[in-house]
Amino acid sequence: SYYDKSGKFSGVVAVPLPLSIFSKQLSGFQVGKDGILALRDKNLGLVSLYVQDQPKFSYAIADTNVSPAMLELVRKGVWEGTYHARRNSDDIERIYHYHKIDGLSIFAITGISKSDHLEQWYRIRLICFALLGLFLLIINSAAVMLYRQWNQQHSYLMANEKSNKRLKKLLHKLRERDEALRASQDAGGIVTGK
Protein backbone atom coordinates (compact mmCIF):
# COMPACT_ATOMS: atom_id res chain seq x y z
CA SER A 1 0.00 0.00 0.00
CA TYR A 2 1.12 3.52 -0.71
CA TYR A 3 0.07 6.52 1.40
CA ASP A 4 0.65 10.19 0.66
CA LYS A 5 2.19 12.73 3.07
CA SER A 6 -1.15 13.36 4.77
CA GLY A 7 -1.60 9.64 5.43
CA LYS A 8 -4.33 9.02 2.85
CA PHE A 9 -4.33 5.82 0.84
CA SER A 10 -2.94 6.58 -2.59
CA GLY A 11 -2.76 3.16 -4.18
CA VAL A 12 -0.86 -0.08 -4.29
CA VAL A 13 2.68 -0.52 -5.52
CA ALA A 14 3.32 -3.96 -6.99
CA VAL A 15 6.79 -5.16 -7.82
CA PRO A 16 7.15 -8.58 -9.41
CA LEU A 17 9.94 -10.56 -7.75
CA PRO A 18 11.21 -13.90 -8.97
CA LEU A 19 10.87 -16.59 -6.30
CA SER A 20 14.53 -17.45 -6.76
CA ILE A 21 15.33 -14.30 -4.75
CA PHE A 22 13.66 -15.85 -1.70
CA SER A 23 15.51 -19.15 -2.19
CA LYS A 24 18.79 -17.27 -2.50
CA GLN A 25 18.09 -15.33 0.71
CA LEU A 26 17.11 -18.50 2.58
CA SER A 27 20.28 -20.27 1.48
CA GLY A 28 22.32 -17.79 3.54
CA PHE A 29 21.18 -19.42 6.79
CA GLN A 30 22.83 -22.49 8.28
CA VAL A 31 20.31 -24.95 9.74
CA GLY A 32 22.34 -28.14 9.83
CA LYS A 33 22.93 -30.94 7.35
CA ASP A 34 19.27 -31.98 7.04
CA GLY A 35 17.70 -28.63 7.94
CA ILE A 36 15.10 -26.72 5.92
CA LEU A 37 13.83 -23.17 5.65
CA ALA A 38 10.47 -22.32 4.10
CA LEU A 39 8.16 -19.41 3.49
CA ARG A 40 4.41 -20.01 3.28
CA ASP A 41 1.56 -17.61 2.57
CA LYS A 42 -1.49 -16.98 4.77
CA ASN A 43 -3.19 -20.11 3.33
CA LEU A 44 -0.02 -22.10 4.06
CA GLY A 45 0.77 -22.29 0.35
CA LEU A 46 4.47 -22.79 -0.28
CA VAL A 47 6.26 -19.66 -1.49
CA SER A 48 9.87 -20.80 -1.16
CA LEU A 49 11.75 -23.78 0.25
CA TYR A 50 15.43 -24.32 0.91
CA VAL A 51 16.72 -27.75 1.93
CA GLN A 52 20.21 -27.41 3.43
CA ASP A 53 21.72 -30.63 2.06
CA GLN A 54 19.85 -30.39 -1.28
CA PRO A 55 20.02 -26.76 -2.51
CA LYS A 56 18.52 -27.72 -5.89
CA PHE A 57 15.54 -29.50 -4.27
CA SER A 58 12.45 -29.08 -6.48
CA TYR A 59 9.11 -28.15 -4.96
CA ALA A 60 5.66 -27.06 -6.08
CA ILE A 61 4.77 -23.41 -5.55
CA ALA A 62 1.50 -22.92 -3.60
CA ASP A 63 1.57 -26.51 -2.31
CA THR A 64 -0.48 -26.51 0.90
CA ASN A 65 0.65 -29.91 2.09
CA VAL A 66 1.84 -29.25 5.67
CA SER A 67 2.08 -31.45 8.73
CA PRO A 68 -1.14 -31.97 10.70
CA ALA A 69 0.60 -30.51 13.78
CA MET A 70 1.25 -27.14 12.08
CA LEU A 71 -2.16 -27.09 10.42
CA GLU A 72 -3.86 -27.59 13.79
CA LEU A 73 -1.80 -24.85 15.47
CA VAL A 74 -2.46 -22.31 12.69
CA ARG A 75 -6.20 -23.13 12.66
CA LYS A 76 -6.26 -22.35 16.41
CA GLY A 77 -4.75 -18.93 15.67
CA VAL A 78 -1.33 -19.72 17.10
CA TRP A 79 0.98 -17.56 14.98
CA GLU A 80 4.22 -18.87 16.44
CA GLY A 81 5.00 -22.37 17.62
CA THR A 82 7.23 -25.41 17.66
CA TYR A 83 6.26 -28.92 16.70
CA HIS A 84 7.81 -32.25 15.81
CA ALA A 85 7.12 -33.99 12.50
CA ARG A 86 8.53 -36.17 9.76
CA ARG A 87 8.48 -34.78 6.21
CA ASN A 88 7.06 -37.32 3.79
CA SER A 89 9.34 -36.55 0.84
CA ASP A 90 12.60 -37.36 2.64
CA ASP A 91 11.38 -39.18 5.79
CA ILE A 92 13.65 -37.16 8.09
CA GLU A 93 12.46 -36.46 11.61
CA ARG A 94 12.70 -32.73 12.34
CA ILE A 95 11.87 -30.19 15.00
CA TYR A 96 10.06 -27.30 13.31
CA HIS A 97 9.51 -23.76 14.46
CA TYR A 98 7.25 -21.37 12.60
CA HIS A 99 6.50 -17.69 13.02
CA LYS A 100 4.05 -15.40 11.25
CA ILE A 101 5.97 -12.32 10.17
CA ASP A 102 4.38 -9.16 11.60
CA GLY A 103 2.64 -6.98 9.03
CA LEU A 104 2.80 -9.68 6.36
CA SER A 105 0.74 -12.72 5.63
CA ILE A 106 3.85 -14.89 5.48
CA PHE A 107 4.95 -17.73 7.76
CA ALA A 108 8.68 -18.37 8.16
CA ILE A 109 9.40 -22.01 9.00
CA THR A 110 12.65 -23.57 10.17
CA GLY A 111 13.18 -27.30 10.47
CA ILE A 112 16.23 -28.83 12.17
CA SER A 113 16.72 -32.56 11.97
CA LYS A 114 16.61 -34.41 15.25
CA SER A 115 20.06 -35.91 14.60
CA ASP A 116 21.58 -32.45 13.93
CA HIS A 117 19.87 -31.03 17.00
CA LEU A 118 21.17 -33.83 19.23
CA GLU A 119 24.61 -34.13 17.59
CA GLN A 120 26.31 -31.96 20.20
CA TRP A 121 24.57 -33.88 22.98
CA TYR A 122 25.78 -37.17 21.46
CA ARG A 123 29.33 -35.78 21.35
CA ILE A 124 29.15 -34.63 24.97
CA ARG A 125 27.69 -38.00 25.99
CA LEU A 126 30.55 -39.81 24.25
CA ILE A 127 33.12 -37.61 26.00
CA CYS A 128 31.41 -38.22 29.37
CA PHE A 129 31.44 -41.99 28.82
CA ALA A 130 35.12 -41.83 27.83
CA LEU A 131 35.94 -39.80 30.96
CA LEU A 132 33.89 -42.19 33.09
CA GLY A 133 35.75 -45.16 31.58
CA LEU A 134 39.10 -43.45 32.24
CA PHE A 135 38.03 -42.64 35.81
CA LEU A 136 36.96 -46.25 36.42
CA LEU A 137 40.21 -47.53 34.91
CA ILE A 138 42.26 -45.28 37.21
CA ILE A 139 40.18 -46.20 40.27
CA ASN A 140 40.39 -49.93 39.47
CA SER A 141 44.14 -49.71 38.80
CA ALA A 142 44.64 -47.88 42.09
CA ALA A 143 42.50 -50.49 43.88
CA VAL A 144 44.55 -53.33 42.36
CA MET A 145 47.80 -51.59 43.36
CA LEU A 146 46.51 -50.99 46.90
CA TYR A 147 45.39 -54.62 47.16
CA ARG A 148 48.77 -55.88 45.98
CA GLN A 149 50.52 -53.54 48.42
CA TRP A 150 48.28 -54.70 51.27
CA ASN A 151 48.78 -58.33 50.25
CA GLN A 152 52.56 -57.84 50.18
CA GLN A 153 52.53 -56.13 53.59
CA HIS A 154 50.31 -58.90 54.94
CA SER A 155 52.71 -61.57 53.65
CA TYR A 156 55.64 -59.66 55.21
CA LEU A 157 53.71 -59.45 58.48
CA MET A 158 52.97 -63.17 58.39
CA ALA A 159 56.63 -63.95 57.61
CA ASN A 160 57.71 -61.62 60.44
CA GLU A 161 55.32 -63.28 62.90
CA LYS A 162 56.58 -66.71 61.81
CA SER A 163 60.16 -65.56 62.19
CA ASN A 164 59.37 -64.10 65.63
CA LYS A 165 57.80 -67.38 66.76
CA ARG A 166 60.83 -69.30 65.53
CA LEU A 167 63.18 -66.86 67.26
CA LYS A 168 61.14 -67.14 70.51
CA LYS A 169 61.40 -70.93 70.31
CA LEU A 170 65.15 -70.71 69.64
CA LEU A 171 65.57 -68.18 72.47
CA HIS A 172 63.54 -70.43 74.79
CA LYS A 173 65.71 -73.44 73.85
CA LEU A 174 68.84 -71.31 74.29
CA ARG A 175 67.70 -70.24 77.77
CA GLU A 176 66.91 -73.84 78.66
CA ARG A 177 70.37 -74.93 77.49
CA ASP A 178 71.98 -72.00 79.26
CA GLU A 179 70.17 -72.91 82.49
CA ALA A 180 71.11 -76.55 82.01
CA LEU A 181 74.71 -75.53 81.44
CA ARG A 182 74.72 -73.36 84.57
CA ALA A 183 73.09 -76.11 86.59
CA SER A 184 75.69 -78.63 85.40
CA GLN A 185 78.48 -76.17 86.08
CA ASP A 186 77.16 -75.51 89.60
CA ALA A 187 76.78 -79.24 90.21
CA GLY A 188 80.25 -80.03 88.88
CA GLY A 189 81.95 -77.21 90.67
CA ILE A 190 82.99 -75.35 87.56
CA VAL A 191 83.20 -71.67 88.23
CA THR A 192 81.31 -69.42 85.93
CA GLY A 193 82.03 -65.80 85.41
CA LYS A 194 79.87 -64.69 88.38
N, C-alpha and C positions, 0 to 999 in steps of 0.2 A: 504494500500500500504506500501511496505517496501523499504527503500532507503539505499544504503550503505554509508560509510563515505564520499565518494566523491560526493554524492548527486544523483547517478545514480539509476534508478529504478531497484530493485532487485527481485521483486515479490510481491505477495499478501499473507498476513497472514489471515487466516480465523479461527475464533474460534466460534464453535457452542454454543449459549447461550439459555437456556430455556426461553420462554417468561414470565414465572412466576417471573423471576428476575425483569423484568420491572414492573410488577404489584406490587411486593413487594416494590420496590423503590417508586412507585407512591403513595402507601398507607401511606407513611411517611408524606405527605402533608395534611394540614387541609384546606378544601375548603367549609366548611359549611355542614349542614345536607343533602341537596340535591345536593351537588356539584359533579363534575366529573373531572377527569384528563384523557387525552388520548394521545397516540402517534400514528401518522399516517406517512406512507411512502410518497415518492415523488408523487405517484399516488393517494394519499389520502386513501390508503388501511389501515385498522386498524391493528396496531401492538400490542397495549396494551390499556386496558381501566380499569379505577378504578372509581367505583361509591361509593361516601362517605358513604351513608346510606345502601348500599348493597354490601359489600366487596366480596361476592361470586357471583356477577352478571355474567351471562354467555354471551359471545359475540362471533361473528364469526371473526376469523382472516382473514385479507385482505378484509373485507367488505368495500366497497367504498361508502356506503350510508351516505352522509353528507348533511347538510342543503344547500339549494340553495344559501343562502347568502354567506357562506364560499366558495362554489364552484365558484361562480362568482368572488369573490375577488382573489382567487388563480389563476383563468384563466387570470385575468388582470395582474398577476405578482406581486400582493401585498403579500409580504412574512410575514407581521405582521399586525394584525388588530383585531378589536372588532366588534361583531355583536350580534344581539338579535334573538333567535330562540326558538322553542319548540321541544323537542326531542320526536319523535313518540312513542317510546317504553314505556315511562313513563308519557308523556304528562305534563312535568314540564317546565315552562317558565324559561329560563336561559339567562344570559349574558355571551357570550363566548369571549375568547381572544385566539388567536393563534399566534404562532411565529415559523418561520423556523429556526432550529438550524444551526448556521454557520458551514460550513465545512461538514455538514451531509445532507442527503436528508430526514430529519425527521421533522415533524411538531409536536410541543408540544401544546396541547389544554387544556385550563382550562375553565370550565363552573361553574358559581355560580348562584344558583337559585335566582330569583327576590325577593322572600320573604326573603331569607337569607341576600341578599344584602341590602334590605330596613329595616331589623329587627331593627337595631340601630336607624334608622330614626323614625320608628314607636314608639320605646321606648321614644325617645326624644320628639316626638310629644305628646305622652300621658303625660309625665311630664310637658310639657308646658301648656297643657290644664288643668291639675290639678292645676298648679300654677296660671293660669289665673282665674280658678274657685275660688281658695282661695283668690286671690286679689279682685275679684268682691264681694265675701262674706264679706271681711273686709271692703271694700268701702261702700257696701250697709248697713252693720251693723253700721258703723260710720255715714252714712247719716241718718239712722233711729234714732240713739242716738242724733245727732245734731237737727233733726226735733223735737223730743220729748222735748229736752232742750229748743229750741226756743219756742215751743208751751207752755211749762210750764212758761217760762219767760213772754210770751205774756199774758197768763192768769193772772199772778201776776201783770203785768202792768195794765191790764184791771181792776182787783180788786182794785189796788191802786188808779187808776183814779176814780173809782166809790166811793171808800172810801173818796177821796179828795173832790169830788163833794158833798157828804153827809156832810162831815165836814164843807165845805164852807157854805152850806145851814144852818147847825146848828149854825155856827159862825154868819152868817147873822141874823138869828132869835134871837140869844143871844144878838147881838148888838142892834137889834130893841127893845128887851125887856129891855135892859140896858138903852137905850135912853128913852124909855117910863117910866121906873122907875125913872130916873133922872128928866124927865119932870114933873111927878106926885109929886116927892119930892119938886121940885122947886115951883110948883103951891101950894102945901099944906104947904109950909113953913118948911118942914123937912130939917134939916141941914145934908148935906152929908159930907164926910170927906175931903172937899176941903179946 
